[in-house]
Every structure is written in structure tokens, then in C-alpha cells.
Amino acid sequence: MKDADYSKLEETARRLGAEDGNGAAGWNEQYNTGGRTSSERAQVWAENVVKMDEDGDPWLYDSVPHLDLSGQWVDGATTADVISTIVADTFPARDDLDDLEEDEPETASELVDAYEEAYNDAAYDETVRQARDYLANKEA
């Protein structure tokens, strides 16, 4: 694979991972502050997230949404799904990369790693941002 092609694929993997991580954080926020949640519970959630972030508490990282590519859920993504999406988004008219996972397993693994890292980082950052925004809006 050409270096330029790999760079484009990696850039797409990181962009898509970040988009999906932000989306997962949105669902997490809805669960913690949404319609079925008391305002007291939402307040406690937001305060805990901010405090754990400020303290560097590793439990916060474990509590935000993380990418699960195990395939154990009916509608859950797998590594093959992620690779296929990255390739199709980057090079929609090319079919020579359809078997990337089989033809270049190391490259495919690196792309999934880039996607997963971006996903998890975005989910963490967005969760903290949402908690801070929640508290700021409550104070206003």
C-alpha cells in the first residue's frame, strides 16, 4: 500500500472514531441527565465526572463509553465493519482494498487501533465537556 493511501485511511479512521466516540458520549449524557433522570442524580453525575477528571481518577476513564468490537451484540460493530467503513469512506470508488483485513492484516489492525484510540479519547473528552456544561448551565 502506498504511504499516501495509508495516511488517508488513518486520517479517516481517526475522524470516524472521534465522531462515533462523541456520539457515544451523547448517549451516555442522555442516560445520566435525560428525561428519566432526576435533576439531583444528574447533578451528582456531573459533579463526579468533573471531580474525577480534575483528580485524574482512572475510574472515570473506565466509566465512559468504550468501543466494543467483540460482535457480541446483534447490532454491534466488528473489526471487519470498522475497516470496511474506513475504506469505503476514504476511497468510495476503489475495490482493490475490499479485502484489506485479509491482504494486509497489520495495516488493518493499525487502522482499527487508530479508530479505537480516537473513539475512546473523544468519548472521554466529550463526557467531561458535557458534565462541565451541565454544571455551568445549572449555575446560570
PyMOL commands that set and color helices and strands:
alter all, ss='L'
color gray80, all
select helices_A, chain A and resi 3-33+39-55+58-63+79-90+100-103+105-139
alter helices_A, ss='H'
color red, helices_A
deselect
rebuild
show_as cartoon
